[in-house]
Structures are given as C-alpha cells and as structure tokens.
Amino acid sequence: MLKVSEILRVKGDTLYTASPDMPVSQAVQTMSEQDIGSLVIMEFGTLTGMLTFREIIRHMHAHGGAGETTIRSIMDDAPVSVSPNTSAEEVQRLMLEKHARYIPVMDGPTLMGVISFYDMAQAIVAAQQFENNMLKAYIRDWPTESAEPAKS
C-alpha cells in the first residue's frame, strides 16, 4: 500500500511556509516565483493554516487586488493534515471530500511537506505503471505446458 512518506521521498523535501501576518501580496510573489500553488502557514512552530491560490483569487476578486491584507484574514485556518504513514487512498478520499488540492504532512508538530493533487496523480500513475510492468513480466515468465502428455 502506497504511503504519504513514499510520495514525499520522490517529491523531495523543499518546504514553503509563511507566517499569518505576512501580506498577501508577498505570498503571491513567493508563490509566483517558486511556481507553487500553496503555502503552509506556521506560527510559533505550529500549523495554523493553509493558503492556496483559491483563497487569493477569491480575495482579489472581492477587493480588486491584494491591498494591505494579511494572510491570516484569508487563509484556511482549519486545514486537514495527514501523517507520513497515511495511505494514498486516504489522501485521495480527503482531497475529494474536503475539496483540498494541497494537504500538509505533519509528523506530530513537525511539518514534513505538502502533498498536492498533482503529486497524488503522479504517484498513482507511477504505481499503476509498476503494477502493469510486474504483470507483463509475470505473463512473460508464465510456465508453458508441454504439448505432449507426460510419460511415466
């Protein structure tokens, strides 16, 4: 069974975080420069929220830009998180149920990374490809029956 820890190992361990008091305009700049769709919001070493392009777009549409707004006022302040031992199936279920494209991975109080919808899709395709290759190898090595009846 595929686990979150395996997906993170393939993805790498680069983390992008922000504080809730950072201006939204600075978050937009960071997300644009790093080509990322989310920031994990940490305060005093604790996960306090999640900021994705969804919250930014809603805010900018309602207010005509980022203005002087801080992340705290627009972030999801109750993000769902998973542990490194969470199964890929559970992550899929949570993403669909909570409409979450990005889920922080926490090992107790420690942020380990973020699993995105894209990471999940990539992991599932890789797992299916591996399974497909294993089945093909198994079929190739299938023992063949002799056409002649065995002599005793």
N, C-alpha and C positions, 0 to 999 in steps of 0.2 A: 504494500500500500504506500503510495506516494505521500510524503510528509512535507510540511512547510519548510523544515530545515534543509531538505534536499533542493527545493526550489531556490531558497536563498543562497545556497552554496554555488549554484550555477549562475545566479544573477550577480553575485558579488556583494560586497558589504558597504557600499557607499551610501551614506545616510544624509538626508537633507531635512533639517529641522529649523524651526523658527520659534520665537517667543510670542506669546499672545499680545504683547504690547508693541510689536513691530508694525509699522504702517503697511497697509495692504499694498500700496504702490511698490514698496520694497520687496514684498512677497512675489508680486507679479514679475518684477525684474529678475529675481532669483530663479523663478520657475521658467521664465523665458530663456535665460542664459544657460541654464542647466538642462533644458528640454525635458522637464518633468511635469507631471500633472497634479502633484500633491506635495504638501509639506506637513510633516508631523509637528504638532505644536506641543512643546515641552516647557514646563515651568517648575523650577526648583527640583529638577531631575525627575519629574513626573509627567506622564502623558496627560495633557489637558485638552487636547482637541486635534482635529484634522481639518486642513484647509485644502480644498481641491478647486479645480477650475470652475466647477459647478457653482460654488458659493461666490466666487469672484465675479463670474458673469452675472449672476442674479443681482449682486450688489451694484455692479457698474450699470446695469440696465435700469435699476430703480433710482440711482443717484447721478447718472450721467458721467460716471468716472469713479476713480478710487478715492479722490479727495484726501482728507486727513484721517480717514477711518483706520482703526487698528484691527488687526486680525481677530482679536477677542470678540468683537461685536458681530462678526460674520461667520466664524468657524463653527464646525460641528463640535459641540462641547461634550458629546457623549458618544465618541466613535466606538464601534465594535472593534475588538482586537483579538488576535489569536496567539497561540504559543508555537514554538518551533516543532512541537510534537503533534500539532493539529493536522488532521488528514486533509489532503487536497479536496476530497469530496465535501468535507465540512466547510472549507473555504468557499467552494463553489456555491453551496447552499446559502451561506451567509451573504455572499455578494449578491445573489439573486433576491433573497428575502429582504435585505436592508437597502437594496439599490446602491451598494457601495462598490466603487471601482477601485478603491485603494484601501487596504486593511493593514494597520500597523501590526508588527510581530513583536510581542513582548515576552521576555524571559523573566518572569516576576516583574520587578520595576524597571528592568533594563530593556531599552529599545534595541532590537536586533536588526530590524529592517522594515520594509514595506512590500507587501505582495499586491501587485496590480492585476487588473482583469487581463491585461496583455501577458503578464508573467504566467498566469494560470493557463491561458490559451496555449502559450508556447510549451509549457510543461506537459499539458495533455497531449498535444501533437507529438512531442518527443516520446512520451510513454507509449502512445499508440504505434509509433514507428518502430520502437524497440520490440513491442509485442508482435508486430507484423513480421519483423525480421526473424524473431525467435520461431514463430510458426512456420515460416518458409524454410528455415534451417531444419526444423523438426521433420517437415514433409520431405525435404530432400534426402534426409537420412533414414526415411521410413524403410524398415526391413522388407525386402521383396520376397514373395513366396516363390518357390521353385515351381516350374510348370509340370515337372514330373512328380508323380507320387513317391513318397519316401519308401525306400526298400528296407525290409527288415531282415 
